[in-house]
Amino acid sequence: MDLISCPRLPPKGPVDMDGPIAKYVKDTIAQDMVVIFSKTYCPYCKLAKEVFDGIKKTYTCVELDNRNDGDSIQNILGVITGARTVPRVFVNGVCIGGGSDVKELHEKGELQKLLAAK
């Protein structure tokens, strides 16, 4: 199974991958099977959350627009995943892409396989 690859976009400004914000991001990704970095007003973020809600799979959601360090988190996600866009969805610690990617993986039955892998 091929996972979606994200296009490379440069982060906005310097990124400290050893600092406390990067640690928070890495720890958050590691603590739950499904983690979504989102913004409350983003339709693609809503799409990703609706897929997981529809299959009754719980997830950790970090709403970047509700945090003072949201831009820094987005920069760190840009380094980790190659894209700063939201949502950034992780399953078992692996970025599977954004909202459209999650929907496509679900429609193909691949998302369920990823969720069953752990």
DSSP file (Angstrom, degrees, kcal/mol; ACC not computed):
  #  RESIDUE AA STRUCTURE BP1 BP2  ACC     N-H-->O    O-->H-N    N-H-->O    O-->H-N    TCO  KAPPA ALPHA  PHI   PSI    X-CA   Y-CA   Z-CA
    1    1 A M              0   0    0      0, 0.0     2,-0.5     0, 0.0     0, 0.0   0.000 360.0 360.0 360.0 131.6    0.0    0.0    0.0
    2    2 A D        -     0   0    0      3,-0.0     2,-0.2     0, 0.0     3,-0.0  -0.803 360.0-143.5 -94.4 130.1    1.4    3.4   -0.9
    3    3 A L        -     0   0    0     -2,-0.5     2,-0.2     1,-0.1    93,-0.1  -0.610  33.1 -93.9 -86.3 154.9    0.9    6.3    1.5
    4    4 A I        -     0   0    0     92,-0.3     2,-0.4    -2,-0.2    -1,-0.1  -0.461  37.6-142.4 -67.8 131.9    0.2    9.7    0.1
    5    5 A S        -     0   0    0     -2,-0.2    77,-0.1    91,-0.1    -1,-0.0  -0.799  12.1-136.5 -96.8 143.5    3.3   11.8   -0.2
    6    6 A C        -     0   0    0     75,-0.4     2,-0.0    -2,-0.4     3,-0.0  -0.780  19.9-112.8 -99.8 138.8    3.1   15.5    0.6
    7    7 A P        -     0   0    0      0, 0.0     2,-0.5     0, 0.0    -1,-0.0  -0.377  38.0-105.6 -66.2 149.0    4.7   18.2   -1.6
    8    8 A R        +     0   0    0     75,-0.1    75,-0.2    76,-0.0    71,-0.1  -0.648  41.9 173.9 -80.8 123.6    7.6   20.0    0.0
    9    9 A L        -     0   0    0     73,-1.1    73,-0.1    -2,-0.5    -3,-0.0  -0.997  33.9-114.5-125.7 134.8    6.8   23.6    1.1
   10   10 A P        -     0   0    0      0, 0.0    74,-0.1     0, 0.0    69,-0.0  -0.382  32.2-113.0 -69.3 144.7    9.3   25.6    3.1
   11   11 A P        -     0   0    0      0, 0.0     2,-1.0     0, 0.0    64,-0.1  -0.323  30.5-106.3 -68.7 159.4    8.5   26.5    6.6
   12   12 A K  S    S-     0   0    0     59,-0.2    63,-0.1     2,-0.1    62,-0.0  -0.785  84.0 -25.9 -88.1 102.1    7.9   30.1    7.5
   13   13 A G  S    S-     0   0    0     -2,-1.0     2,-0.0     2,-0.1     0, 0.0  -0.206 107.2 -24.3  87.4-179.8   11.0   31.1    9.4
   14   14 A P        -     0   0    0      0, 0.0     2,-0.5     0, 0.0    -2,-0.1  -0.328  57.0-148.7 -69.0 148.0   13.5   29.0   11.5
   15   15 A V        -     0   0    0     60,-0.1     2,-1.0    -4,-0.1    -2,-0.1  -0.974   4.1-154.4-123.6 121.2   12.3   25.8   13.0
   16   16 A D    >   -     0   0    0     -2,-0.5     3,-0.9     1,-0.1     6,-0.5  -0.807  12.9-179.7 -94.7  98.5   13.7   24.4   16.2
   17   17 A M  T 3  S+     0   0    0     -2,-1.0    -1,-0.1     1,-0.2    -2,-0.0   0.489  81.3  49.9 -79.0  -2.5   13.2   20.6   16.0
   18   18 A D  T 3  S+     0   0    0      4,-0.1    -1,-0.2    -3,-0.0    -2,-0.0   0.388  92.3 100.1-111.0  -0.3   14.8   20.1   19.4
   19   19 A G  S <> S-     0   0    0     -3,-0.9     4,-2.1     1,-0.1     5,-0.2  -0.145  89.6 -93.5 -83.5 179.1   12.7   22.7   21.3
   20   20 A P  H  > S+     0   0    0      0, 0.0     4,-2.3     0, 0.0     5,-0.1   0.813 121.9  53.5 -64.9 -32.3    9.7   22.3   23.5
   21   21 A I  H  > S+     0   0    0      2,-0.2     4,-2.4     1,-0.2     5,-0.1   0.926 109.9  47.4 -70.4 -42.1    7.1   22.9   20.8
   22   22 A A  H  > S+     0   0    0     -6,-0.5     4,-2.8     2,-0.2     5,-0.2   0.897 111.4  52.0 -63.2 -39.2    8.7   20.2   18.6
   23   23 A K  H  X S+     0   0    0     -4,-2.1     4,-3.0     2,-0.2     5,-0.2   0.921 108.7  50.9 -61.6 -43.6    8.7   17.8   21.6
   24   24 A Y  H  X S+     0   0    0     -4,-2.3     4,-2.7     2,-0.2    -2,-0.2   0.930 111.5  47.5 -58.3 -46.6    5.0   18.6   22.1
   25   25 A V  H  X S+     0   0    0     -4,-2.4     4,-2.4     2,-0.2    -2,-0.2   0.949 114.9  44.9 -61.2 -49.8    4.2   17.8   18.4
   26   26 A K  H  X S+     0   0    0     -4,-2.8     4,-1.8     1,-0.2    -2,-0.2   0.904 115.0  48.2 -62.7 -42.2    6.3   14.5   18.5
   27   27 A D  H  X S+     0   0    0     -4,-3.0     4,-1.5    -5,-0.2    -1,-0.2   0.900 110.9  50.9 -65.0 -40.8    4.8   13.5   21.8
   28   28 A T  H  X S+     0   0    0     -4,-2.7     4,-0.7    -5,-0.2     3,-0.3   0.921 110.0  49.4 -62.9 -44.2    1.2   14.2   20.6
   29   29 A I  H  < S+     0   0    0     -4,-2.4     3,-0.4     1,-0.2    64,-0.3   0.878 114.2  46.6 -61.2 -37.9    1.7   12.2   17.5
   30   30 A A  H  < S+     0   0    0     -4,-1.8    -1,-0.2     1,-0.2    -2,-0.2   0.720 102.3  64.7 -78.1 -21.7    3.1    9.3   19.5
   31   31 A Q  H  < S+     0   0    0     -4,-1.5     2,-0.3    -3,-0.3    -1,-0.2   0.668 104.1  35.8 -83.3 -15.6    0.4    9.3   22.2
   32   32 A D  S  < S-     0   0    0     -4,-0.7    61,-0.3    -3,-0.4    60,-0.1  -0.968  71.5-127.7-138.1 152.1   -2.7    8.4   20.1
   33   33 A M  S    S+     0   0    0     -2,-0.3    59,-2.8     1,-0.2     2,-0.5   0.887 102.9  33.5 -63.6 -39.1   -3.4    6.1   17.1
   34   34 A V  E     +A   91   0A   0     57,-0.2    26,-2.6    24,-0.2     2,-0.4  -0.979  69.2 174.4-124.1 125.3   -5.0    9.0   15.2
   35   35 A V  E     -Ab  90  60A   0     55,-2.2    55,-3.0    -2,-0.5     2,-0.5  -0.998   8.8-167.4-131.3 131.1   -3.9   12.6   15.6
   36   36 A I  E     -Ab  89  61A   0     24,-3.0    26,-2.8    -2,-0.4     2,-0.6  -0.975   9.9-158.2-121.5 121.1   -5.3   15.5   13.5
   37   37 A F  E     +Ab  88  62A   0     51,-2.5    51,-1.8    -2,-0.5     2,-0.2  -0.900  39.3 157.9 -94.8 121.4   -3.6   18.9   13.4
   38   38 A S  E     - b   0  63A   0     24,-2.9    26,-3.2    -2,-0.6    27,-0.4  -0.720  44.4-129.2-138.4 172.8   -6.4   21.2   12.3
   39   39 A K    >   -     0   0    0     24,-0.2     3,-1.6    -2,-0.2     6,-0.2  -0.992  27.4-128.8-131.1 140.1   -7.9   24.6   12.1
   40   40 A T  T 3  S+     0   0    0     -2,-0.4    -1,-0.1     1,-0.3    23,-0.0   0.773 105.7  44.4 -60.8 -29.7  -11.5   25.2   13.3
   41   41 A Y  T 3  S+     0   0    0      4,-0.0    -1,-0.3    -3,-0.0    -3,-0.0   0.433  85.8 111.3 -95.8   0.0  -12.6   27.0   10.1
   42   42 A C    <>  -     0   0    0     -3,-1.6     4,-2.1     1,-0.1     5,-0.1  -0.640  53.8-156.7 -85.3 122.2  -11.0   24.7    7.5
   43   43 A P  H  > S+     0   0    0      0, 0.0     4,-2.0     0, 0.0    -1,-0.1   0.833  95.6  53.2 -66.1 -31.1  -13.4   22.6    5.4
   44   44 A Y  H  > S+     0   0    0      2,-0.2     4,-2.1     1,-0.2     5,-0.1   0.840 108.1  51.0 -72.1 -32.1  -10.7   20.0    4.7
   45   45 A C  H  > S+     0   0    0      2,-0.2     4,-2.4     1,-0.2     5,-0.2   0.919 109.7  50.0 -66.4 -43.9  -10.1   19.6    8.4
   46   46 A K  H  X S+     0   0    0     -4,-2.1     4,-2.5     1,-0.2    -2,-0.2   0.899 108.7  53.6 -60.2 -41.1  -13.8   19.2    8.9
   47   47 A L  H  X S+     0   0    0     -4,-2.0     4,-1.8     2,-0.2    -1,-0.2   0.928 109.0  47.6 -59.8 -47.4  -13.8   16.5    6.1
   48   48 A A  H  X S+     0   0    0     -4,-2.1     4,-1.8     1,-0.2    -2,-0.2   0.930 113.4  47.6 -61.4 -45.7  -11.0   14.5    7.8
   49   49 A K  H  X S+     0   0    0     -4,-2.4     4,-2.8     1,-0.2    -1,-0.2   0.875 108.5  55.5 -64.5 -37.0  -12.7   14.7   11.2
   50   50 A E  H  X S+     0   0    0     -4,-2.5     4,-2.6     2,-0.2    -1,-0.2   0.870 104.5  53.9 -63.9 -36.6  -16.1   13.6    9.7
   51   51 A V  H  X S+     0   0    0     -4,-1.8     4,-1.4     2,-0.2    -1,-0.2   0.958 113.4  41.4 -61.6 -49.6  -14.4   10.5    8.2
   52   52 A F  H  <>S+     0   0    0     -4,-1.8     5,-2.8     1,-0.2    -2,-0.2   0.882 115.1  50.9 -67.6 -37.7  -13.1    9.4   11.6
   53   53 A D  H ><5S+     0   0    0     -4,-2.8     3,-1.2     3,-0.2    -1,-0.2   0.910 107.8  54.8 -62.1 -40.8  -16.4   10.4   13.3
   54   54 A G  H 3<5S+     0   0    0     -4,-2.6    -1,-0.2     1,-0.3    -2,-0.2   0.810 112.1  41.3 -64.3 -31.7  -18.3    8.4   10.7
   55   55 A I  T 3<5S-     0   0    0     -4,-1.4    -1,-0.3    -5,-0.1    -2,-0.2   0.315 113.6-119.7 -97.9   8.3  -16.3    5.2   11.4
   56   56 A K  T < 5 +     0   0    0     -3,-1.2     2,-0.6     1,-0.2    -3,-0.2   0.871  60.6 150.5  57.0  42.4  -16.5    6.0   15.2
   57   57 A K      < -     0   0    0     -5,-2.8    -1,-0.2    -6,-0.1    -2,-0.1  -0.925  40.7-135.6-105.8 119.1  -12.7    6.1   15.5
   58   58 A T        +     0   0    0     -2,-0.6     2,-0.3    -3,-0.1   -24,-0.2  -0.333  28.8 177.5 -71.2 156.7  -11.6    8.5   18.3
   59   59 A Y        -     0   0    0    -26,-0.1     2,-0.5   -27,-0.0   -24,-0.2  -0.981  33.6-112.0-153.8 159.2   -8.7   10.9   17.7
   60   60 A T  E     -b   35   0A   0    -26,-2.6   -24,-3.0    -2,-0.3     2,-0.5  -0.871  34.3-163.7 -93.8 130.0   -6.7   13.6   19.2
   61   61 A C  E     -b   36   0A   0     -2,-0.5     2,-0.6   -26,-0.2   -24,-0.2  -0.971  10.3-165.4-120.9 126.7   -7.3   16.9   17.5
   62   62 A V  E     -b   37   0A   0    -26,-2.8   -24,-2.9    -2,-0.5     2,-1.0  -0.938  11.6-153.0-110.0 110.8   -5.0   20.0   17.9
   63   63 A E  E >   -b   38   0A   0     -2,-0.6     3,-1.6   -26,-0.2   -24,-0.2  -0.734   7.4-166.9 -87.0 102.5   -6.8   23.1   16.7
   64   64 A L  G >  S+     0   0    0    -26,-3.2     3,-1.4    -2,-1.0     6,-0.3   0.798  82.2  60.1 -63.8 -32.1   -3.9   25.3   15.6
   65   65 A D  G 3  S+     0   0    0    -27,-0.4    -1,-0.3     1,-0.3   -26,-0.1   0.593 101.3  56.3 -75.1  -8.1   -5.9   28.5   15.3
   66   66 A N  G <  S+     0   0    0     -3,-1.6     2,-0.4     4,-0.0    -1,-0.3   0.310  99.2  76.4 -99.1   6.9   -6.9   28.2   19.0
   67   67 A R  S X  S-     0   0    0     -3,-1.4     3,-1.1    -4,-0.1     4,-0.2  -0.914  72.1-140.3-122.5 144.3   -3.2   28.1   20.2
   68   68 A N  T 3  S+     0   0    0     -2,-0.4     3,-0.3     1,-0.2     4,-0.2   0.775 108.5  48.3 -68.4 -26.3   -0.6   30.9   20.5
   69   69 A D  T 3> S+     0   0    0      1,-0.2     4,-2.5     2,-0.1    -1,-0.2   0.147  76.0 115.0-100.4  18.8    2.0   28.5   19.1
   70   70 A G  H <> S+     0   0    0     -3,-1.1     4,-2.4    -6,-0.3    -1,-0.2   0.882  76.0  49.3 -57.6 -43.1   -0.1   27.3   16.1
   71   71 A D  H  > S+     0   0    0     -3,-0.3     4,-2.2     2,-0.2    -1,-0.2   0.903 111.6  49.5 -64.3 -40.4    2.3   28.8   13.5
   72   72 A S  H  > S+     0   0    0      2,-0.2     4,-2.2     1,-0.2    -2,-0.2   0.908 111.1  49.4 -64.5 -41.3    5.3   27.2   15.2
   73   73 A I  H  X S+     0   0    0     -4,-2.5     4,-2.7     1,-0.2    -2,-0.2   0.915 109.9  51.7 -62.5 -42.2    3.5   23.9   15.2
   74   74 A Q  H  X S+     0   0    0     -4,-2.4     4,-1.9     1,-0.2    -2,-0.2   0.891 108.9  50.6 -63.4 -39.0    2.6   24.3   11.6
   75   75 A N  H  X S+     0   0    0     -4,-2.2     4,-1.6     2,-0.2    -1,-0.2   0.908 110.6  49.1 -63.0 -42.1    6.3   25.0   10.8
   76   76 A I  H  X S+     0   0    0     -4,-2.2     4,-2.6     1,-0.2    -2,-0.2   0.910 109.7  51.3 -64.6 -42.7    7.3   21.8   12.6
   77   77 A L  H  X>S+     0   0    0     -4,-2.7     4,-3.2     1,-0.2     6,-0.6   0.862 105.2  58.1 -61.4 -34.6    4.7   19.8   10.8
   78   78 A G  H  X5S+     0   0    0     -4,-1.9     4,-1.6     2,-0.2   -69,-0.2   0.890 109.7  43.1 -61.4 -39.7    6.2   21.2    7.6
   79   79 A V  H  <5S+     0   0    0     -4,-1.6    -2,-0.2     2,-0.2    -1,-0.2   0.924 118.5  44.5 -70.3 -44.8    9.6   19.8    8.5
   80   80 A I  H  <5S+     0   0    0     -4,-2.6    -2,-0.2     1,-0.2    -3,-0.2   0.907 131.4  19.3 -66.9 -43.2    8.1   16.5    9.6
   81   81 A T  H  <5S-     0   0    0     -4,-3.2   -75,-0.4     2,-0.3    -3,-0.2   0.611  98.5-117.0-108.2 -15.0    5.7   15.9    6.8
   82   82 A G  S  <<S+     0   0    0     -4,-1.6   -73,-1.1    -5,-0.5     2,-0.3   0.488  88.7  80.5  88.5   2.4    6.9   18.2    4.0
   83   83 A A        -     0   0    0     -6,-0.6    -2,-0.3   -75,-0.2    -1,-0.2  -0.999  54.8-164.5-144.7 140.3    3.7   20.2    4.1
   84   84 A R        +     0   0    0     -2,-0.3    -6,-0.1    -6,-0.1    -7,-0.1   0.495  59.5 112.8 -95.5  -7.4    2.4   23.1    6.3
   85   85 A T        -     0   0    0     -8,-0.1    -2,-0.1     2,-0.1   -76,-0.0  -0.232  66.8 -88.7 -67.3 155.3   -1.2   22.7    5.1
   86   86 A V  S    S+     0   0    0      2,-0.1   -42,-0.2   -50,-0.0   -41,-0.2  -0.885  95.2  45.0-115.3 152.1   -3.9   21.5    7.4
   87   87 A P        -     0   0    0      0, 0.0     2,-0.5     0, 0.0   -49,-0.2   0.543  61.1-175.8 -77.0 158.6   -5.1   19.1    8.3
   88   88 A R  E     -A   37   0A   0    -51,-1.8   -51,-2.5    -2,-0.1     2,-0.5  -0.989  15.4-164.3-113.2 115.5   -2.1   17.0    8.9
   89   89 A V  E     -AC  36  97A   0      8,-2.6     7,-2.9    -2,-0.5     8,-0.7  -0.884   6.9-167.5-111.1 130.5   -3.4   13.6    9.8
   90   90 A F  E     -AC  35  95A   0    -55,-3.0   -55,-2.2    -2,-0.5     2,-0.4  -0.950   6.3-172.8-118.2 134.9   -1.3   10.9   11.5
   91   91 A V  E >  S-AC  34  94A   0      3,-2.6     3,-1.7    -2,-0.4   -57,-0.2  -0.993  81.1 -13.0-125.2 123.5   -2.2    7.2   11.9
   92   92 A N  T 3  S-     0   0    0    -59,-2.8   -59,-0.1    -2,-0.4    -1,-0.1   0.863 131.1 -53.7  52.6  39.2    0.1    5.1   14.0
   93   93 A G  T 3  S+     0   0    0    -60,-0.4     2,-0.5   -64,-0.3    -1,-0.3   0.459 115.6 112.3  81.6   1.4    2.7    7.9   13.9
   94   94 A V  E <   -C   91   0A   0     -3,-1.7    -3,-2.6   -65,-0.1     2,-0.4  -0.913  69.6-123.0-112.2 131.6    2.7    8.2   10.1
   95   95 A C  E     -C   90   0A   0     -2,-0.5    -5,-0.3    -5,-0.2     3,-0.1  -0.583  25.1-178.1 -71.6 123.8    1.4   11.2    8.2
   96   96 A I  E     -     0   0A   0     -7,-2.9     2,-0.4    -2,-0.4   -92,-0.3   0.346  45.0-111.6-103.9   4.8   -1.3   10.0    5.8
   97   97 A G  E     -C   89   0A   0     -8,-0.7    -8,-2.6     4,-0.1    -1,-0.3  -0.823  46.1 -43.9 112.6-144.6   -1.9   13.5    4.3
   98   98 A G  S  > S-     0   0    0     -2,-0.4     4,-2.5   -10,-0.2     5,-0.2  -0.259  71.9 -63.4-116.3-160.1   -4.8   15.8    4.6
   99   99 A G  H  > S+     0   0    0      1,-0.2     4,-2.3     2,-0.2     5,-0.2   0.905 129.8  45.4 -60.5 -47.7   -8.6   15.8    4.4
  100  100 A S  H  > S+     0   0    0      1,-0.2     4,-2.5     2,-0.2    -1,-0.2   0.873 113.1  52.4 -64.8 -36.2   -8.9   14.7    0.7
  101  101 A D  H  > S+     0   0    0      2,-0.2     4,-2.8     1,-0.2    -2,-0.2   0.914 109.4  48.7 -65.3 -43.1   -6.3   12.0    1.3
  102  102 A V  H  X S+     0   0    0     -4,-2.5     4,-2.4     2,-0.2    -2,-0.2   0.928 112.1  48.8 -62.2 -45.4   -8.2   10.6    4.4
  103  103 A K  H  X S+     0   0    0     -4,-2.3     4,-2.6     2,-0.2    -2,-0.2   0.926 113.0  47.4 -61.2 -44.9  -11.4   10.5    2.4
  104  104 A E  H  X S+     0   0    0     -4,-2.5     4,-1.9     2,-0.2     6,-0.3   0.920 111.6  49.6 -63.7 -44.7   -9.8    8.7   -0.5
  105  105 A L  H  <>S+     0   0    0     -4,-2.8     5,-1.8     1,-0.2     6,-1.6   0.899 112.5  49.1 -61.2 -39.9   -8.1    6.2    1.8
  106  106 A H  H ><5S+     0   0    0     -4,-2.4     3,-1.3     4,-0.2    -2,-0.2   0.934 109.8  50.3 -64.0 -46.6  -11.4    5.6    3.5
  107  107 A E  H 3<5S+     0   0    0     -4,-2.6    -1,-0.2     1,-0.3    -2,-0.2   0.814 111.8  48.5 -63.6 -30.4  -13.3    5.1    0.2
  108  108 A K  T 3<5S-     0   0    0     -4,-1.9    -1,-0.3    -5,-0.2    -2,-0.2   0.502 113.9-117.1 -86.1  -4.8  -10.6    2.6   -1.0
  109  109 A G  T <>5S+     0   0    0     -3,-1.3     4,-0.9    -4,-0.4    -3,-0.2   0.514  86.7 113.9  80.8   4.9  -10.8    0.7    2.3
  110  110 A E  H  >< +     0   0    0     -5,-1.8     4,-2.1    -6,-0.3    -4,-0.2   0.826  65.6  60.3 -79.0 -32.5   -7.1    1.5    3.0
  111  111 A L  H  > S+     0   0    0     -6,-1.6     4,-2.4     1,-0.2     5,-0.2   0.917 103.0  51.9 -61.8 -43.2   -7.8    3.7    6.0
  112  112 A Q  H  > S+     0   0    0     -7,-0.3     4,-1.6     1,-0.2    -1,-0.2   0.875 108.3  51.8 -62.0 -37.2   -9.4    0.7    7.8
  113  113 A K  H  X S+     0   0    0     -4,-0.9     4,-0.6     2,-0.2    -1,-0.2   0.898 109.2  50.0 -65.8 -40.4   -6.3   -1.4    7.1
  114  114 A L  H >< S+     0   0    0     -4,-2.1     3,-0.7     1,-0.2     4,-0.3   0.897 111.0  49.5 -63.5 -40.4   -4.1    1.3    8.5
  115  115 A L  H >< S+     0   0    0     -4,-2.4     3,-0.6     1,-0.2    -1,-0.2   0.801 110.8  49.6 -70.3 -28.5   -6.2    1.5   11.7
  116  116 A A  H 3< S+     0   0    0     -4,-1.6    -1,-0.2     1,-0.2    -2,-0.2   0.572  90.0  84.9 -83.9  -9.3   -6.1   -2.3   12.1
  117  117 A A  T <<        0   0    0     -3,-0.7    -1,-0.2    -4,-0.6    -2,-0.1   0.640 360.0 360.0 -71.8 -14.8   -2.3   -2.4   11.7
  118  118 A K    <         0   0    0     -3,-0.6    -1,-0.2    -4,-0.3    -2,-0.1   0.429 360.0 360.0-114.4 360.0   -1.6   -1.6   15.4
